[in-house]
Amino acid sequence: MLENGLKDKLGELTTELDNLKEDHAKELAMVKAQAEARAVQAQGVGRALAVDEATLPRVSNAMTIAELKVELKARDTTGKFTKGLSSWSKGDFMCELGQGTPRLSAVAEYRCVEELRDLVKRQKCAVERERQRVLREQEEERRRKREEEQEEMRRQEIERQREEDARLAKHEEGLHTHTSLCHGCPLAPTRELLIRANEYRRMPRDENPLTSCDVCNVEKEYNPKVKIVWSCVKCDYDICWECYQVESLPEDQRDEKRKEIAKMKEAERKAEIKRKEYNPK
């Protein structure tokens, strides 16, 4: 469909350019006809290009500097006098042109040629503008196509991520099979749960440094030894192994378990102190 649209647009531009060329050709023919009519009227004969030397206008001191400058540029075929004429005096112009020489810029044929040059210049400018317009439209079409392709790629990537999230959510839902007194919902092993680390990678939930135990509120970032063992994705609930040993017991047994854990920690602390005393390095 896009190719058909481009073909139709190119056809319209071609037709418009042909019409423009036809108009320019008509204008050129009209200018030629006017020039020939002026030449015939000036000569009084049917030969438009006939030159009567006796009737030719001449260069004289009566001409202004502006007229002399136009005459000098009319005779200049090499582009030598395109610049630097502002400092010339009338004597400089007369010396270069010559007193009494034919005045080319006043001849009807020369004016006709100048009109033709202007017409050709306008046509070239019009053709160039049309070419630039077509190029801009083509570039705009290519840019729009690239944006559509990029948008389609982004849409496909978002859709792929959604499908991946849905698949993982279904998989994680099947992992929540462990029931415990510490939480009302079934729990899943934290190690087997994945969280998004960035746009392209996932990581195990227990490796996330911001994961913290919801009972003791200790984050792995500040205590790497904390081991998160059970989680509930729906409730965003996590519990470490030490708290799980206590919270999974009935209410009447939890205090006794806490005291037992406290004694174990104290024994480990004393053992560590003794080890450092015997091995100071």
Summary of the structure (lengths in Angstrom):
residues: 281
radius of gyration: 47.7
end to end distance: 79.1
largest distance: 136.3
contacts: 667
relative contact order: 0.06
helix: 63%
strand: 10%
